[in-house]
Amino acid sequence: MLNVTIMSTVKVVFKGKADSVILPGDTGVFEIMSYHKRVLSRLLKGSIDVDGQEFPIARGVAKVDKNDVMIVVEKD
């Protein structure tokens, strides 16, 4: 299970646990699941999918370390 936090410059958009997070990375869309390797990725315009719940973004940065996923986004 992943501990996921999505924050904008104004507020916390989502904080909770998830089985899967799908991100619009700068080299393509990729999925994060439990025990994923460490990743630091720039995010492009698109949407973040957290267990089927979508969050549209303009751009952002995602950091994955162990089962912690921290995402900082800029919304449209």
N, CA and C atoms as a LAMMPS dump frame, in Angstrom:
ITEM: TIMESTEP
0
ITEM: NUMBER OF ATOMS
228
ITEM: BOX BOUNDS ff ff ff
-5.0000000000000000e+02 5.0000000000000000e+02
-5.0000000000000000e+02 5.0000000000000000e+02
-5.0000000000000000e+02 5.0000000000000000e+02
ITEM: ATOMS id mol type element x y z
1 1 1 N 0.854 -1.176 0
2 1 2 C 0 0 0
3 1 3 C 0.9 1.239 0
4 2 1 N 0.529 2.215 -0.809
5 2 2 C 1.296 3.451 -0.942
6 2 3 C 0.7 4.54 -0.058
7 3 1 N 1.562 5.375 0.512
8 3 2 C 1.135 6.591 1.203
9 3 3 C 1.285 7.718 0.195
10 4 1 N 0.172 8.294 -0.243
11 4 2 C 0.185 9.272 -1.328
12 4 3 C -0.208 10.644 -0.807
13 5 1 N 0.585 11.662 -1.185
14 5 2 C 0.253 13.054 -0.889
15 5 3 C 0.382 13.844 -2.176
16 6 1 N -0.692 14.535 -2.551
17 6 2 C -0.666 15.439 -3.699
18 6 3 C -0.932 16.829 -3.147
19 7 1 N 0.014 17.751 -3.39
20 7 2 C -0.132 19.114 -2.882
21 7 3 C 0.034 20.122 -4.009
22 8 1 N -0.727 21.202 -3.918
23 8 2 C -0.519 22.343 -4.796
24 8 3 C 0.156 23.413 -3.955
25 9 1 N 0.394 24.555 -4.532
26 9 2 C 1.016 25.641 -3.768
27 9 3 C 0.048 26.229 -2.746
28 10 1 N -1.233 25.882 -2.876
29 10 2 C -2.259 26.459 -2.011
30 10 3 C -2.766 25.506 -0.939
31 11 1 N -2.893 24.206 -1.291
32 11 2 C -3.517 23.274 -0.354
33 11 3 C -3.103 21.836 -0.644
34 12 1 N -3.448 20.954 0.266
35 12 2 C -3.265 19.524 0.043
36 12 3 C -4.473 19.052 -0.765
37 13 1 N -4.218 18.523 -1.948
38 13 2 C -5.276 18.088 -2.853
39 13 3 C -5.754 16.684 -2.492
40 14 1 N -4.83 15.812 -2.105
41 14 2 C -5.169 14.44 -1.728
42 14 3 C -4.128 13.929 -0.757
43 15 1 N -4.577 13.232 0.271
44 15 2 C -3.671 12.564 1.194
45 15 3 C -4.354 11.283 1.634
46 16 1 N -3.685 10.154 1.381
47 16 2 C -4.281 8.896 1.756
48 16 3 C -3.484 7.716 1.246
49 17 1 N -4.073 6.538 1.339
50 17 2 C -3.413 5.308 0.91
51 17 3 C -3.99 4.882 -0.432
52 18 1 N -3.143 4.219 -1.23
53 18 2 C -3.575 3.753 -2.547
54 18 3 C -2.786 2.519 -2.943
55 19 1 N -3.357 1.729 -3.839
56 19 2 C -2.662 0.573 -4.398
57 19 3 C -1.85 0.953 -5.621
58 20 1 N -2.298 1.994 -6.345
59 20 2 C -1.674 2.363 -7.609
60 20 3 C -1.807 3.858 -7.862
61 21 1 N -0.757 4.453 -8.444
62 21 2 C -0.782 5.855 -8.862
63 21 3 C -0.232 5.9 -10.282
64 22 1 N -0.998 6.498 -11.195
65 22 2 C -0.558 6.638 -12.586
66 22 3 C -0.269 8.11 -12.835
67 23 1 N 0.952 8.377 -13.338
68 23 2 C 1.448 9.75 -13.474
69 23 3 C 1.814 10.079 -14.92
70 24 1 N 1.568 11.344 -15.356
71 24 2 C 1.976 11.784 -16.695
72 24 3 C 3.419 12.307 -16.677
73 25 1 N 4.389 11.402 -16.711
74 25 2 C 5.799 11.788 -16.634
75 25 3 C 6.298 12.469 -17.901
76 26 1 N 7.467 13.083 -17.832
77 26 2 C 7.995 13.802 -18.993
78 26 3 C 8.479 12.873 -20.103
79 27 1 N 8.671 11.582 -19.809
80 27 2 C 9.038 10.623 -20.857
81 27 3 C 7.9 9.651 -21.139
82 28 1 N 6.728 9.908 -20.592
83 28 2 C 5.561 9.063 -20.824
84 28 3 C 4.812 8.769 -19.541
85 29 1 N 3.648 8.196 -19.689
86 29 2 C 2.809 7.848 -18.544
87 29 3 C 3.399 6.618 -17.867
88 30 1 N 3.461 6.651 -16.526
89 30 2 C 3.987 5.498 -15.788
90 30 3 C 3.186 5.263 -14.523
91 31 1 N 3.267 4.023 -14.029
92 31 2 C 2.487 3.62 -12.855
93 31 3 C 3.411 3.303 -11.69
94 32 1 N 3.005 3.725 -10.512
95 32 2 C 3.712 3.439 -9.267
96 32 3 C 2.866 2.445 -8.479
97 33 1 N 3.496 1.372 -8.019
98 33 2 C 2.825 0.392 -7.17
99 33 3 C 3.701 0.139 -5.944
100 34 1 N 3.215 -0.61 -5.001
101 34 2 C 3.974 -0.892 -3.778
102 34 3 C 5.364 -1.423 -4.093
103 35 1 N 6.333 -0.99 -3.303
104 35 2 C 7.738 -1.397 -3.409
105 35 3 C 8.401 -0.984 -4.725
106 36 1 N 7.903 0.093 -5.319
107 36 2 C 8.503 0.623 -6.545
108 36 3 C 9.883 1.182 -6.228
109 37 1 N 10.775 1.164 -7.205
110 37 2 C 12.103 1.745 -6.978
111 37 3 C 11.975 3.262 -6.809
112 38 1 N 13.017 3.872 -6.284
113 38 2 C 13.014 5.319 -6.079
114 38 3 C 12.935 6.036 -7.422
115 39 1 N 12.127 7.097 -7.445
116 39 2 C 11.937 7.866 -8.675
117 39 3 C 11.792 9.331 -8.307
118 40 1 N 12.366 10.182 -9.138
119 40 2 C 12.114 11.619 -9.086
120 40 3 C 11.814 12.003 -10.522
121 41 1 N 10.597 12.493 -10.788
122 41 2 C 10.188 12.755 -12.161
123 41 3 C 9.435 14.062 -12.28
124 42 1 N 9.692 14.736 -13.376
125 42 2 C 8.914 15.917 -13.728
126 42 3 C 7.603 15.418 -14.33
127 43 1 N 6.509 16.109 -14.051
128 43 2 C 5.204 15.735 -14.584
129 43 3 C 4.731 16.798 -15.573
130 44 1 N 4.106 16.338 -16.632
131 44 2 C 3.579 17.231 -17.649
132 44 3 C 2.066 17.336 -17.527
133 45 1 N 1.476 18.204 -18.344
134 45 2 C 0.025 18.414 -18.327
135 45 3 C -0.696 17.091 -18.553
136 46 1 N -1.679 16.844 -17.742
137 46 2 C -2.458 15.61 -17.837
138 46 3 C -3.231 15.407 -16.556
139 47 1 N -3.372 14.155 -16.161
140 47 2 C -4.058 13.895 -14.9
141 47 3 C -3.358 12.769 -14.148
142 48 1 N -3.429 12.883 -12.838
143 48 2 C -2.891 11.866 -11.938
144 48 3 C -4.06 10.966 -11.56
145 49 1 N -3.861 9.665 -11.681
146 49 2 C -4.892 8.692 -11.353
147 49 3 C -4.475 7.967 -10.073
148 50 1 N -5.26 8.129 -9.019
149 50 2 C -5.009 7.452 -7.747
150 50 3 C -6.151 6.471 -7.527
151 51 1 N -5.9 5.196 -7.791
152 51 2 C -6.928 4.152 -7.663
153 51 3 C -8.238 4.544 -8.355
154 52 1 N -8.147 5.099 -9.556
155 52 2 C -9.337 5.453 -10.325
156 52 3 C -9.847 6.863 -10.118
157 53 1 N -9.343 7.561 -9.129
158 53 2 C -9.74 8.951 -8.876
159 53 3 C -8.751 9.861 -9.598
160 54 1 N -9.245 10.76 -10.458
161 54 2 C -8.364 11.58 -11.283
162 54 3 C -8.236 13.008 -10.761
163 55 1 N -6.996 13.53 -10.894
164 55 2 C -6.678 14.899 -10.49
165 55 3 C -5.967 15.574 -11.658
166 56 1 N -6.634 16.509 -12.375
167 56 2 C -5.985 17.179 -13.503
168 56 3 C -4.893 18.137 -13.023
169 57 1 N -3.778 18.184 -13.775
170 57 2 C -2.668 19.073 -13.416
171 57 3 C -2.129 19.773 -14.658
172 58 1 N -1.453 20.905 -14.452
173 58 2 C -0.76 21.607 -15.53
174 58 3 C 0.676 21.111 -15.627
175 59 1 N 1.294 20.872 -14.48
176 59 2 C 2.669 20.333 -14.399
177 59 3 C 2.969 20.055 -12.936
178 60 1 N 4.115 19.39 -12.705
179 60 2 C 4.473 19.096 -11.324
180 60 3 C 5.725 18.255 -11.218
181 61 1 N 5.967 17.766 -9.999
182 61 2 C 7.119 16.92 -9.696
183 61 3 C 6.633 15.813 -8.768
184 62 1 N 7.115 14.586 -9.026
185 62 2 C 6.759 13.447 -8.174
186 62 3 C 8.028 12.814 -7.624
187 63 1 N 7.98 12.468 -6.339
188 63 2 C 9.096 11.78 -5.689
189 63 3 C 8.544 10.51 -5.052
190 64 1 N 9.18 9.385 -5.378
191 64 2 C 8.788 8.096 -4.813
192 64 3 C 9.972 7.559 -4.028
193 65 1 N 9.75 7.228 -2.76
194 65 2 C 10.799 6.667 -1.91
195 65 3 C 10.144 5.615 -1.02
196 66 1 N 10.523 4.354 -1.238
197 66 2 C 9.887 3.221 -0.568
198 66 3 C 8.414 3.23 -0.938
199 67 1 N 7.511 3.313 -0.008
200 67 2 C 6.087 3.342 -0.345
201 67 3 C 5.469 4.719 -0.136
202 68 1 N 6.298 5.759 -0.108
203 68 2 C 5.827 7.124 0.024
204 68 3 C 5.888 7.823 -1.333
205 69 1 N 4.748 8.371 -1.757
206 69 2 C 4.666 9.096 -3.014
207 69 3 C 4.286 10.537 -2.688
208 70 1 N 5.196 11.478 -2.964
209 70 2 C 4.956 12.899 -2.712
210 70 3 C 4.894 13.605 -4.06
211 71 1 N 3.798 14.288 -4.331
212 71 2 C 3.599 14.939 -5.609
213 71 3 C 3.253 16.404 -5.35
214 72 1 N 3.993 17.301 -5.983
215 72 2 C 3.717 18.731 -5.9
216 72 3 C 3.281 19.16 -7.287
217 73 1 N 2.105 19.772 -7.386
218 73 2 C 1.533 20.101 -8.692
219 73 3 C 1.162 21.567 -8.808
220 74 1 N 1.05 21.959 -10.055
221 74 2 C 0.493 23.27 -10.4
222 74 3 C -0.756 22.961 -11.194
223 75 1 N -1.855 23.531 -10.792
224 75 2 C -3.12 23.286 -11.494
225 75 3 C -3.352 24.365 -12.536
226 76 1 N -4.229 24.043 -13.517
227 76 2 C -4.572 25.022 -14.567
228 76 3 C -5.198 26.25 -13.988
